[in-house]
Amino acid sequence: MEWFVGDPTQGAQTSDRVLAGGGAETHRFQVTLQLSTPNTYQGATTNIAFAFNAEQTANNP
């Protein structure tokens, strides 16, 4: 599954998010299961990887 915030195209885009230099953001992710999920999944674990990509667009030639 791929999910984008802003436009992944290189260069500044009108839908891009801007984060000031030295700034920070907090992201929260929540996963829920359907009520019909069997109890055998209780206590189960998994791994997930997130990739965050950024580019400097201001002052780039």
PDB file of N, CA, C and O in Angstrom:
ATOM      1  N   MET A   1       0.842  -1.166   0.000  1.00  0.00           N
ATOM      2  CA  MET A   1       0.000   0.000   0.000  1.00  0.00           C
ATOM      3  C   MET A   1       0.891   1.232   0.000  1.00  0.00           C
ATOM      4  O   MET A   1       1.825   1.322   0.797  1.00  0.00           O
ATOM      5  N   GLU A   2       0.623   2.147  -0.851  1.00  0.00           N
ATOM      6  CA  GLU A   2       1.330   3.425  -0.873  1.00  0.00           C
ATOM      7  C   GLU A   2       0.351   4.536  -0.565  1.00  0.00           C
ATOM      8  O   GLU A   2      -0.781   4.540  -1.047  1.00  0.00           O
ATOM      9  N   TRP A   3       0.796   5.463   0.233  1.00  0.00           N
ATOM     10  CA  TRP A   3      -0.028   6.601   0.612  1.00  0.00           C
ATOM     11  C   TRP A   3       0.849   7.832   0.581  1.00  0.00           C
ATOM     12  O   TRP A   3       1.913   7.859   1.199  1.00  0.00           O
ATOM     13  N   PHE A   4       0.413   8.842  -0.128  1.00  0.00           N
ATOM     14  CA  PHE A   4       1.209  10.052  -0.289  1.00  0.00           C
ATOM     15  C   PHE A   4       0.510  11.241   0.343  1.00  0.00           C
ATOM     16  O   PHE A   4      -0.711  11.369   0.265  1.00  0.00           O
ATOM     17  N   VAL A   5       1.283  12.100   0.962  1.00  0.00           N
ATOM     18  CA  VAL A   5       0.818  13.411   1.384  1.00  0.00           C
ATOM     19  C   VAL A   5       1.570  14.383   0.501  1.00  0.00           C
ATOM     20  O   VAL A   5       2.799  14.431   0.541  1.00  0.00           O
ATOM     21  N   GLY A   6       0.868  15.141  -0.278  1.00  0.00           N
ATOM     22  CA  GLY A   6       1.535  16.007  -1.245  1.00  0.00           C
ATOM     23  C   GLY A   6       1.769  15.253  -2.533  1.00  0.00           C
ATOM     24  O   GLY A   6       1.234  14.162  -2.732  1.00  0.00           O
ATOM     25  N   ASP A   7       2.550  15.822  -3.385  1.00  0.00           N
ATOM     26  CA  ASP A   7       2.843  15.260  -4.697  1.00  0.00           C
ATOM     27  C   ASP A   7       4.244  14.675  -4.682  1.00  0.00           C
ATOM     28  O   ASP A   7       5.188  15.397  -4.361  1.00  0.00           O
ATOM     29  N   PRO A   8       4.429  13.388  -5.017  1.00  0.00           N
ATOM     30  CA  PRO A   8       5.761  12.787  -4.981  1.00  0.00           C
ATOM     31  C   PRO A   8       6.685  13.231  -6.122  1.00  0.00           C
ATOM     32  O   PRO A   8       7.856  12.853  -6.150  1.00  0.00           O
ATOM     33  N   THR A   9       6.169  14.021  -7.052  1.00  0.00           N
ATOM     34  CA  THR A   9       6.990  14.510  -8.156  1.00  0.00           C
ATOM     35  C   THR A   9       8.078  15.436  -7.626  1.00  0.00           C
ATOM     36  O   THR A   9       7.828  16.258  -6.744  1.00  0.00           O
ATOM     37  N   GLN A  10       9.281  15.300  -8.166  1.00  0.00           N
ATOM     38  CA  GLN A  10      10.400  16.140  -7.736  1.00  0.00           C
ATOM     39  C   GLN A  10      10.087  17.607  -7.975  1.00  0.00           C
ATOM     40  O   GLN A  10       9.472  17.965  -8.979  1.00  0.00           O
ATOM     41  N   GLY A  11      10.514  18.453  -7.045  1.00  0.00           N
ATOM     42  CA  GLY A  11      10.290  19.889  -7.158  1.00  0.00           C
ATOM     43  C   GLY A  11       9.077  20.325  -6.354  1.00  0.00           C
ATOM     44  O   GLY A  11       8.287  19.495  -5.904  1.00  0.00           O
ATOM     45  N   ALA A  12       8.938  21.610  -6.180  1.00  0.00           N
ATOM     46  CA  ALA A  12       7.829  22.165  -5.391  1.00  0.00           C
ATOM     47  C   ALA A  12       6.507  21.952  -6.121  1.00  0.00           C
ATOM     48  O   ALA A  12       6.402  22.211  -7.320  1.00  0.00           O
ATOM     49  N   GLN A  13       5.505  21.481  -5.393  1.00  0.00           N
ATOM     50  CA  GLN A  13       4.161  21.274  -5.928  1.00  0.00           C
ATOM     51  C   GLN A  13       3.177  21.995  -5.008  1.00  0.00           C
ATOM     52  O   GLN A  13       3.448  22.158  -3.819  1.00  0.00           O
ATOM     53  N   THR A  14       2.051  22.423  -5.544  1.00  0.00           N
ATOM     54  CA  THR A  14       1.087  23.172  -4.738  1.00  0.00           C
ATOM     55  C   THR A  14       0.491  22.332  -3.615  1.00  0.00           C
ATOM     56  O   THR A  14       0.036  22.896  -2.620  1.00  0.00           O
ATOM     57  N   SER A  15       0.477  21.010  -3.735  1.00  0.00           N
ATOM     58  CA  SER A  15      -0.129  20.163  -2.703  1.00  0.00           C
ATOM     59  C   SER A  15       0.889  19.657  -1.674  1.00  0.00           C
ATOM     60  O   SER A  15       0.530  18.906  -0.767  1.00  0.00           O
ATOM     61  N   ASP A  16       2.154  20.066  -1.813  1.00  0.00           N
ATOM     62  CA  ASP A  16       3.178  19.614  -0.863  1.00  0.00           C
ATOM     63  C   ASP A  16       2.974  20.239   0.510  1.00  0.00           C
ATOM     64  O   ASP A  16       2.447  21.344   0.637  1.00  0.00           O
ATOM     65  N   ARG A  17       3.399  19.512   1.529  1.00  0.00           N
ATOM     66  CA  ARG A  17       3.416  20.064   2.886  1.00  0.00           C
ATOM     67  C   ARG A  17       4.759  20.722   3.101  1.00  0.00           C
ATOM     68  O   ARG A  17       5.775  20.257   2.584  1.00  0.00           O
ATOM     69  N   VAL A  18       4.769  21.799   3.860  1.00  0.00           N
ATOM     70  CA  VAL A  18       6.001  22.529   4.132  1.00  0.00           C
ATOM     71  C   VAL A  18       6.319  22.407   5.610  1.00  0.00           C
ATOM     72  O   VAL A  18       5.463  22.638   6.463  1.00  0.00           O
ATOM     73  N   LEU A  19       7.562  22.039   5.904  1.00  0.00           N
ATOM     74  CA  LEU A  19       8.046  21.968   7.274  1.00  0.00           C
ATOM     75  C   LEU A  19       9.271  22.855   7.363  1.00  0.00           C
ATOM     76  O   LEU A  19      10.256  22.635   6.658  1.00  0.00           O
ATOM     77  N   ALA A  20       9.214  23.850   8.221  1.00  0.00           N
ATOM     78  CA  ALA A  20      10.325  24.799   8.351  1.00  0.00           C
ATOM     79  C   ALA A  20      11.580  24.079   8.813  1.00  0.00           C
ATOM     80  O   ALA A  20      11.505  23.077   9.524  1.00  0.00           O
ATOM     81  N   GLY A  21      12.736  24.595   8.406  1.00  0.00           N
ATOM     82  CA  GLY A  21      14.008  24.048   8.855  1.00  0.00           C
ATOM     83  C   GLY A  21      14.049  23.975  10.371  1.00  0.00           C
ATOM     84  O   GLY A  21      13.719  24.948  11.049  1.00  0.00           O
ATOM     85  N   GLY A  22      14.449  22.841  10.906  1.00  0.00           N
ATOM     86  CA  GLY A  22      14.494  22.659  12.347  1.00  0.00           C
ATOM     87  C   GLY A  22      13.132  22.365  12.952  1.00  0.00           C
ATOM     88  O   GLY A  22      13.020  22.187  14.164  1.00  0.00           O
ATOM     89  N   GLY A  23      12.099  22.313  12.128  1.00  0.00           N
ATOM     90  CA  GLY A  23      10.751  22.047  12.609  1.00  0.00           C
ATOM     91  C   GLY A  23      10.523  20.569  12.855  1.00  0.00           C
ATOM     92  O   GLY A  23      11.383  19.744  12.547  1.00  0.00           O
ATOM     93  N   ALA A  24       9.386  20.237  13.400  1.00  0.00           N
ATOM     94  CA  ALA A  24       9.042  18.845  13.689  1.00  0.00           C
ATOM     95  C   ALA A  24       7.546  18.649  13.543  1.00  0.00           C
ATOM     96  O   ALA A  24       6.770  19.593  13.689  1.00  0.00           O
ATOM     97  N   GLU A  25       7.149  17.441  13.262  1.00  0.00           N
ATOM     98  CA  GLU A  25       5.743  17.057  13.207  1.00  0.00           C
ATOM     99  C   GLU A  25       5.586  15.751  13.974  1.00  0.00           C
ATOM    100  O   GLU A  25       6.523  14.960  14.076  1.00  0.00           O
ATOM    101  N   THR A  26       4.416  15.543  14.497  1.00  0.00           N
ATOM    102  CA  THR A  26       4.089  14.276  15.143  1.00  0.00           C
ATOM    103  C   THR A  26       3.035  13.583  14.301  1.00  0.00           C
ATOM    104  O   THR A  26       2.039  14.192  13.911  1.00  0.00           O
ATOM    105  N   HIS A  27       3.257  12.316  14.023  1.00  0.00           N
ATOM    106  CA  HIS A  27       2.314  11.529  13.235  1.00  0.00           C
ATOM    107  C   HIS A  27       1.804  10.388  14.088  1.00  0.00           C
ATOM    108  O   HIS A  27       2.571   9.745  14.805  1.00  0.00           O
ATOM    109  N   ARG A  28       0.513  10.139  14.010  1.00  0.00           N
ATOM    110  CA  ARG A  28      -0.096   9.053  14.761  1.00  0.00           C
ATOM    111  C   ARG A  28      -0.768   8.109  13.778  1.00  0.00           C
ATOM    112  O   ARG A  28      -1.513   8.538  12.897  1.00  0.00           O
ATOM    113  N   PHE A  29      -0.500   6.839  13.936  1.00  0.00           N
ATOM    114  CA  PHE A  29      -1.093   5.821  13.077  1.00  0.00           C
ATOM    115  C   PHE A  29      -1.913   4.883  13.948  1.00  0.00           C
ATOM    116  O   PHE A  29      -1.461   4.451  15.009  1.00  0.00           O
ATOM    117  N   GLN A  30      -3.103   4.575  13.501  1.00  0.00           N
ATOM    118  CA  GLN A  30      -3.968   3.676  14.253  1.00  0.00           C
ATOM    119  C   GLN A  30      -4.444   2.575  13.320  1.00  0.00           C
ATOM    120  O   GLN A  30      -4.863   2.833  12.192  1.00  0.00           O
ATOM    121  N   VAL A  31      -4.372   1.351  13.807  1.00  0.00           N
ATOM    122  CA  VAL A  31      -4.834   0.193  13.041  1.00  0.00           C
ATOM    123  C   VAL A  31      -5.936  -0.470  13.841  1.00  0.00           C
ATOM    124  O   VAL A  31      -5.789  -0.694  15.043  1.00  0.00           O
ATOM    125  N   THR A  32      -7.025  -0.781  13.191  1.00  0.00           N
ATOM    126  CA  THR A  32      -8.124  -1.469  13.856  1.00  0.00           C
ATOM    127  C   THR A  32      -8.487  -2.723  13.069  1.00  0.00           C
ATOM    128  O   THR A  32      -8.287  -2.798  11.857  1.00  0.00           O
ATOM    129  N   LEU A  33      -9.017  -3.687  13.779  1.00  0.00           N
ATOM    130  CA  LEU A  33      -9.471  -4.925  13.153  1.00  0.00           C
ATOM    131  C   LEU A  33     -10.993  -4.951  13.151  1.00  0.00           C
ATOM    132  O   LEU A  33     -11.636  -4.299  13.974  1.00  0.00           O
ATOM    133  N   GLN A  34     -11.552  -5.694  12.238  1.00  0.00           N
ATOM    134  CA  GLN A  34     -13.004  -5.844  12.175  1.00  0.00           C
ATOM    135  C   GLN A  34     -13.481  -6.582  13.418  1.00  0.00           C
ATOM    136  O   GLN A  34     -12.740  -7.383  13.988  1.00  0.00           O
ATOM    137  N   LEU A  35     -14.712  -6.318  13.841  1.00  0.00           N
ATOM    138  CA  LEU A  35     -15.263  -6.997  15.005  1.00  0.00           C
ATOM    139  C   LEU A  35     -15.320  -8.503  14.808  1.00  0.00           C
ATOM    140  O   LEU A  35     -15.324  -9.256  15.781  1.00  0.00           O
ATOM    141  N   SER A  36     -15.362  -8.945  13.566  1.00  0.00           N
ATOM    142  CA  SER A  36     -15.442 -10.378  13.274  1.00  0.00           C
ATOM    143  C   SER A  36     -14.082 -11.076  13.317  1.00  0.00           C
ATOM    144  O   SER A  36     -14.006 -12.283  13.087  1.00  0.00           O
ATOM    145  N   THR A  37     -13.011 -10.339  13.608  1.00  0.00           N
ATOM    146  CA  THR A  37     -11.681 -10.947  13.684  1.00  0.00           C
ATOM    147  C   THR A  37     -11.661 -11.963  14.821  1.00  0.00           C
ATOM    148  O   THR A  37     -12.052 -11.632  15.941  1.00  0.00           O
ATOM    149  N   PRO A  38     -11.210 -13.202  14.559  1.00  0.00           N
ATOM    150  CA  PRO A  38     -11.222 -14.227  15.609  1.00  0.00           C
ATOM    151  C   PRO A  38     -10.268 -13.903  16.764  1.00  0.00           C
ATOM    152  O   PRO A  38      -9.273 -13.201  16.582  1.00  0.00           O
ATOM    153  N   ASN A  39     -10.586 -14.420  17.941  1.00  0.00           N
ATOM    154  CA  ASN A  39      -9.779 -14.197  19.133  1.00  0.00           C
ATOM    155  C   ASN A  39      -8.362 -14.743  19.002  1.00  0.00           C
ATOM    156  O   ASN A  39      -7.483 -14.352  19.770  1.00  0.00           O
ATOM    157  N   THR A  40      -8.126 -15.629  18.055  1.00  0.00           N
ATOM    158  CA  THR A  40      -6.775 -16.183  17.883  1.00  0.00           C
ATOM    159  C   THR A  40      -5.752 -15.098  17.533  1.00  0.00           C
ATOM    160  O   THR A  40      -4.547 -15.322  17.649  1.00  0.00           O
ATOM    161  N   TYR A  41      -6.224 -13.933  17.108  1.00  0.00           N
ATOM    162  CA  TYR A  41      -5.311 -12.839  16.774  1.00  0.00           C
ATOM    163  C   TYR A  41      -4.943 -11.991  17.987  1.00  0.00           C
ATOM    164  O   TYR A  41      -4.069 -11.130  17.892  1.00  0.00           O
ATOM    165  N   GLN A  42      -5.594 -12.218  19.120  1.00  0.00           N
ATOM    166  CA  GLN A  42      -5.250 -11.463  20.324  1.00  0.00           C
ATOM    167  C   GLN A  42      -3.808 -11.761  20.709  1.00  0.00           C
ATOM    168  O   GLN A  42      -3.396 -12.921  20.735  1.00  0.00           O
ATOM    169  N   GLY A  43      -3.055 -10.735  21.002  1.00  0.00           N
ATOM    170  CA  GLY A  43      -1.663 -10.886  21.400  1.00  0.00           C
ATOM    171  C   GLY A  43      -0.710 -11.109  20.236  1.00  0.00           C
ATOM    172  O   GLY A  43       0.497 -11.235  20.440  1.00  0.00           O
ATOM    173  N   ALA A  44      -1.238 -11.160  19.023  1.00  0.00           N
ATOM    174  CA  ALA A  44      -0.373 -11.349  17.855  1.00  0.00           C
ATOM    175  C   ALA A  44       0.459 -10.086  17.628  1.00  0.00           C
ATOM    176  O   ALA A  44       0.063  -8.993  18.032  1.00  0.00           O
ATOM    177  N   THR A  45       1.592 -10.242  16.994  1.00  0.00           N
ATOM    178  CA  THR A  45       2.458  -9.112  16.680  1.00  0.00           C
ATOM    179  C   THR A  45       2.779  -9.112  15.202  1.00  0.00           C
ATOM    180  O   THR A  45       2.625 -10.118  14.510  1.00  0.00           O
ATOM    181  N   THR A  46       3.223  -7.973  14.738  1.00  0.00           N
ATOM    182  CA  THR A  46       3.657  -7.840  13.351  1.00  0.00           C
ATOM    183  C   THR A  46       4.690  -6.733  13.281  1.00  0.00           C
ATOM    184  O   THR A  46       4.929  -6.032  14.265  1.00  0.00           O
ATOM    185  N   ASN A  47       5.288  -6.579  12.142  1.00  0.00           N
ATOM    186  CA  ASN A  47       6.237  -5.500  11.895  1.00  0.00           C
ATOM    187  C   ASN A  47       5.732  -4.664  10.741  1.00  0.00           C
ATOM    188  O   ASN A  47       5.090  -5.165   9.819  1.00  0.00           O
ATOM    189  N   ILE A  48       6.028  -3.403  10.809  1.00  0.00           N
ATOM    190  CA  ILE A  48       5.633  -2.494   9.734  1.00  0.00           C
ATOM    191  C   ILE A  48       6.755  -1.483   9.532  1.00  0.00           C
ATOM    192  O   ILE A  48       7.425  -1.094  10.489  1.00  0.00           O
ATOM    193  N   ALA A  49       6.954  -1.073   8.325  1.00  0.00           N
ATOM    194  CA  ALA A  49       8.006  -0.100   8.024  1.00  0.00           C
ATOM    195  C   ALA A  49       7.380   1.123   7.360  1.00  0.00           C
ATOM    196  O   ALA A  49       6.513   1.006   6.494  1.00  0.00           O
ATOM    197  N   PHE A  50       7.829   2.272   7.777  1.00  0.00           N
ATOM    198  CA  PHE A  50       7.391   3.532   7.181  1.00  0.00           C
ATOM    199  C   PHE A  50       8.594   4.194   6.529  1.00  0.00           C
ATOM    200  O   PHE A  50       9.699   4.160   7.071  1.00  0.00           O
ATOM    201  N   ALA A  51       8.385   4.788   5.382  1.00  0.00           N
ATOM    202  CA  ALA A  51       9.442   5.541   4.706  1.00  0.00           C
ATOM    203  C   ALA A  51       8.958   6.980   4.550  1.00  0.00           C
ATOM    204  O   ALA A  51       7.898   7.236   3.979  1.00  0.00           O
ATOM    205  N   PHE A  52       9.736   7.890   5.057  1.00  0.00           N
ATOM    206  CA  PHE A  52       9.416   9.311   4.941  1.00  0.00           C
ATOM    207  C   PHE A  52      10.482   9.942   4.055  1.00  0.00           C
ATOM    208  O   PHE A  52      11.674   9.875   4.355  1.00  0.00           O
ATOM    209  N   ASN A  53      10.046  10.544   2.981  1.00  0.00           N
ATOM    210  CA  ASN A  53      10.965  11.173   2.039  1.00  0.00           C
ATOM    211  C   ASN A  53      10.714  12.670   2.037  1.00  0.00           C
ATOM    212  O   ASN A  53       9.574  13.131   2.109  1.00  0.00           O
ATOM    213  N   ALA A  54      11.802  13.416   1.952  1.00  0.00           N
ATOM    214  CA  ALA A  54      11.695  14.865   1.941  1.00  0.00           C
ATOM    215  C   ALA A  54      12.684  15.433   0.933  1.00  0.00           C
ATOM    216  O   ALA A  54      13.674  14.792   0.578  1.00  0.00           O
ATOM    217  N   GLU A  55      12.402  16.619   0.492  1.00  0.00           N
ATOM    218  CA  GLU A  55      13.334  17.311  -0.396  1.00  0.00           C
ATOM    219  C   GLU A  55      13.299  18.792  -0.083  1.00  0.00           C
ATOM    220  O   GLU A  55      12.267  19.341   0.304  1.00  0.00           O
ATOM    221  N   GLN A  56      14.426  19.418  -0.256  1.00  0.00           N
ATOM    222  CA  GLN A  56      14.491  20.871  -0.118  1.00  0.00           C
ATOM    223  C   GLN A  56      14.119  21.460  -1.456  1.00  0.00           C
ATOM    224  O   GLN A  56      14.729  21.142  -2.477  1.00  0.00           O
ATOM    225  N   THR A  57      13.111  22.324  -1.452  1.00  0.00           N
ATOM    226  CA  THR A  57      12.696  22.937  -2.715  1.00  0.00           C
ATOM    227  C   THR A  57      13.010  24.426  -2.737  1.00  0.00           C
ATOM    228  O   THR A  57      13.183  25.000  -3.812  1.00  0.00           O
ATOM    229  N   ALA A  58      13.086  25.059  -1.578  1.00  0.00           N
ATOM    230  CA  ALA A  58      13.423  26.481  -1.532  1.00  0.00           C
ATOM    231  C   ALA A  58      14.917  26.666  -1.797  1.00  0.00           C
ATOM    232  O   ALA A  58      15.743  25.900  -1.301  1.00  0.00           O
ATOM    233  N   ASN A  59      15.245  27.665  -2.565  1.00  0.00           N
ATOM    234  CA  ASN A  59      16.642  28.020  -2.867  1.00  0.00           C
ATOM    235  C   ASN A  59      17.385  26.961  -3.670  1.00  0.00           C
ATOM    236  O   ASN A  59      18.616  26.949  -3.679  1.00  0.00           O
ATOM    237  N   ASN A  60      16.674  26.089  -4.334  1.00  0.00           N
ATOM    238  CA  ASN A  60      17.316  25.115  -5.236  1.00  0.00           C
ATOM    239  C   ASN A  60      17.287  25.679  -6.650  1.00  0.00           C
ATOM    240  O   ASN A  60      16.267  26.212  -7.085  1.00  0.00           O
ATOM    241  N   PRO A  61      18.379  25.565  -7.354  1.00  0.00           N
ATOM    242  CA  PRO A  61      18.385  26.063  -8.735  1.00  0.00           C
ATOM    243  C   PRO A  61      17.539  25.180  -9.649  1.00  0.00           C
ATOM    244  O   PRO A  61      17.433  25.451 -10.845  1.00  0.00           O
TER     245      PRO A  61
END
